[in-house]
Amino acid sequence: MALVPMSCLLAEARKGGYAIGAFNANNMEIIQGILAAAEELQAPVILQASQGAIKYAGLDYIAAMVKCASEQVSVPVALHLDHGTSFEQAMQCIRAGFSSVMFDGSKFGFEENIARTLAVVGVAKSVGVSVEAELGKIGGTEDDISVSAAQAMMTVPEEAQEFVRRTGIDALAVAIGTAHGPYKGEPRLDFDRLEKIRGLVDVPLVLHGASGVPEEAIEKAISLGICKINIDTDLRQAFTAAIKQVLAAKPDEIDPRKLLGPAREALKEIAKQKIQLFGSAGRA
């Protein structure tokens, strides 16, 4: 199936009361594992390319691999730029065939974030590409982007309302207590804040840094309007653990296929668990 705009997937998720899994794609095996999980469960899915993935694999390689893989499955797939940091990068991704981009202007002041986001929206919407933006700062590290605990700021509901109204974005990533990367303790999500944002904002909401968040918290977040959930760390951990397991049993193994094949299967199982948790199985 050809790539579809993320906004179409999120609109259905919002109506149906479930969330779409947004999984980071870094290489061929990861892409194959994610899409195999989605196909098996007949679930719509979002594949994301982060700053690190683009630097590692190259923008054209990522786009080509996802396009090729999406044509082999029957479920709808969106290709999304995760945490884009500039107008120029968003345009590069649009030219490469991405069906969705995120512009992360959360490091800027409120007015500058709006202005920079508007510039991306103006072009993306004209060619049918969805736009996600972020308001508030999500702690932790996402490839080259780090936000310390002291810098992390929760999304202000009234600002979210104004931001969405003035930018015309398709989805808003909110800061309600999650963080990128592994958690040192159990994350505590601010559900009261999320509920206030949901009451003021008329677009699908996005939860970043969801790896390691307890299942009951994920379910409650979905019930309060989260329609897109980003998962990366859980996939990485499963992928690398499988490689380590093969090497522990066969330390002299030199065939990369015998390392990456089991890793792909382990990642697939985690992706399936997340899809089922998010309620998107059978929604394709």
Secondary structure in CASP SS format (residue, H / E / C, confidence):
PFRMAT SS
TARGET T0000
AUTHOR 0000-0000-0000
METHOD secondary structure of the structure
MODEL  1
M C 1.00
A C 1.00
L C 1.00
V C 1.00
P C 1.00
M H 1.00
S H 1.00
C H 1.00
L H 1.00
L H 1.00
A H 1.00
E H 1.00
A H 1.00
R H 1.00
K H 1.00
G H 1.00
G C 1.00
Y C 1.00
A C 1.00
I E 1.00
G E 1.00
A E 1.00
F E 1.00
N E 1.00
A C 1.00
N C 1.00
N C 1.00
M H 1.00
E H 1.00
I H 1.00
I H 1.00
Q H 1.00
G H 1.00
I H 1.00
L H 1.00
A H 1.00
A H 1.00
A H 1.00
E H 1.00
E H 1.00
L H 1.00
Q C 1.00
A C 1.00
P C 1.00
V E 1.00
I E 1.00
L E 1.00
Q E 1.00
A E 1.00
S C 1.00
Q H 1.00
G H 1.00
A H 1.00
I H 1.00
K H 1.00
Y H 1.00
A H 1.00
G C 1.00
L H 1.00
D H 1.00
Y H 1.00
I H 1.00
A H 1.00
A H 1.00
M H 1.00
V H 1.00
K H 1.00
C H 1.00
A H 1.00
S H 1.00
E C 1.00
Q C 1.00
V C 1.00
S C 1.00
V C 1.00
P C 1.00
V E 1.00
A E 1.00
L E 1.00
H E 1.00
L E 1.00
D E 1.00
H E 1.00
G E 1.00
T C 1.00
S C 1.00
F H 1.00
E H 1.00
Q H 1.00
A H 1.00
M H 1.00
Q H 1.00
C H 1.00
I H 1.00
R H 1.00
A H 1.00
G C 1.00
F C 1.00
S C 1.00
S E 1.00
V E 1.00
M E 1.00
F E 1.00
D C 1.00
G C 1.00
S C 1.00
K C 1.00
F C 1.00
G C 1.00
F H 1.00
E H 1.00
E H 1.00
N H 1.00
I H 1.00
A H 1.00
R H 1.00
T H 1.00
L H 1.00
A H 1.00
V H 1.00
V H 1.00
G H 1.00
V H 1.00
A H 1.00
K H 1.00
S H 1.00
V H 1.00
G C 1.00
V C 1.00
S E 1.00
V E 1.00
E E 1.00
A E 1.00
E E 1.00
L E 1.00
G C 1.00
K E 1.00
I C 1.00
G E 1.00
G E 1.00
T E 1.00
E E 1.00
D C 1.00
D C 1.00
I E 1.00
S E 1.00
V E 1.00
S C 1.00
A C 1.00
A C 1.00
Q C 1.00
A C 1.00
M E 1.00
M C 1.00
T C 1.00
V C 1.00
P H 1.00
E H 1.00
E H 1.00
A H 1.00
Q H 1.00
E H 1.00
F H 1.00
V H 1.00
R H 1.00
R H 1.00
T H 1.00
G C 1.00
I C 1.00
D C 1.00
A E 1.00
L E 1.00
A E 1.00
V E 1.00
A C 1.00
I C 1.00
G C 1.00
T C 1.00
A E 1.00
H E 1.00
G C 1.00
P C 1.00
Y C 1.00
K C 1.00
G C 1.00
E C 1.00
P C 1.00
R C 1.00
L C 1.00
D C 1.00
F H 1.00
D H 1.00
R H 1.00
L H 1.00
E H 1.00
K H 1.00
I H 1.00
R H 1.00
G H 1.00
L H 1.00
V C 1.00
D C 1.00
V C 1.00
P C 1.00
L E 1.00
V E 1.00
L E 1.00
H C 1.00
G C 1.00
A C 1.00
S C 1.00
G C 1.00
V C 1.00
P C 1.00
E H 1.00
E H 1.00
A H 1.00
I H 1.00
E H 1.00
K H 1.00
A H 1.00
I H 1.00
S H 1.00
L C 1.00
G C 1.00
I E 1.00
C E 1.00
K E 1.00
I E 1.00
N E 1.00
I E 1.00
D C 1.00
T H 1.00
D H 1.00
L H 1.00
R H 1.00
Q H 1.00
A H 1.00
F H 1.00
T H 1.00
A H 1.00
A H 1.00
I H 1.00
K H 1.00
Q H 1.00
V H 1.00
L H 1.00
A H 1.00
A H 1.00
K C 1.00
P C 1.00
D C 1.00
E C 1.00
I C 1.00
D C 1.00
P H 1.00
R H 1.00
K H 1.00
L H 1.00
L H 1.00
G H 1.00
P H 1.00
A H 1.00
R H 1.00
E H 1.00
A H 1.00
L H 1.00
K H 1.00
E H 1.00
I H 1.00
A H 1.00
K H 1.00
Q H 1.00
K H 1.00
I H 1.00
Q H 1.00
L H 1.00
F H 1.00
G C 1.00
S C 1.00
A C 1.00
G C 1.00
R C 1.00
A C 1.00
END
